[in-house]
């Protein structure tokens, strides 16, 4: 009787462990807070306390990420051993191509501080990418190009045009001034993790109108 009970407990525990390792869609993972979703992108702000892990989750589309914090993380692909730790710092950028069957993993914050990252998935991959490029390309995948602007106080970008919808993400605080060709401008105090979606053609110059270095990333659809 005792052996039968023990066997039942082991079977139950094995089933529970298996269920925990079944990946879920990324937008259902509790640490991935969805902050915007439309027909083109889904944007998520991810936060992990020290020693906290995400659940196994699946990325189903090409994606990009902007780090927002100083920490250290490991990544573990489903079915593989946990990888080595690597440090993160605000402004670190990754742009990856997701395979057709998706990519499933989990993330472990092994640092002493909170880990934060702004994660973007591009929901549409064009058959024929646009040739229009707004500026120096920091990274790209089949779905989008990333323009990474690091601006010292008073520094500005060259005037550039976005022909395609794009998402602008702040990697560091900045007093950001946007100026149109006719001289009209708008200035906003932005903080790390702030974002703005633009789905019309835009020509502008970006200026750091503050007193500390700033950093932003523009993800433009192809």
ABEGO torsion letter per residue (X at the ends): XAAAAAAAAAAAAAAAAAAAABBBBAAABAABBBABBBAABBBBBBBBBBGBBBBBBBBABBBBBBBABBBBBBBBBBGBBBBBBBBBBBGBBBBBBBBAAEBBBBBBBABABBBBBBBBBBABBBABBBABBABBBABBBAABBBBBBBBBBGBBBBBBBBABBBBBBBABBBBBBBBBAAGBBBBBBBBBGBBBBBABBBBBBBBBABABBBBBBBBBBX
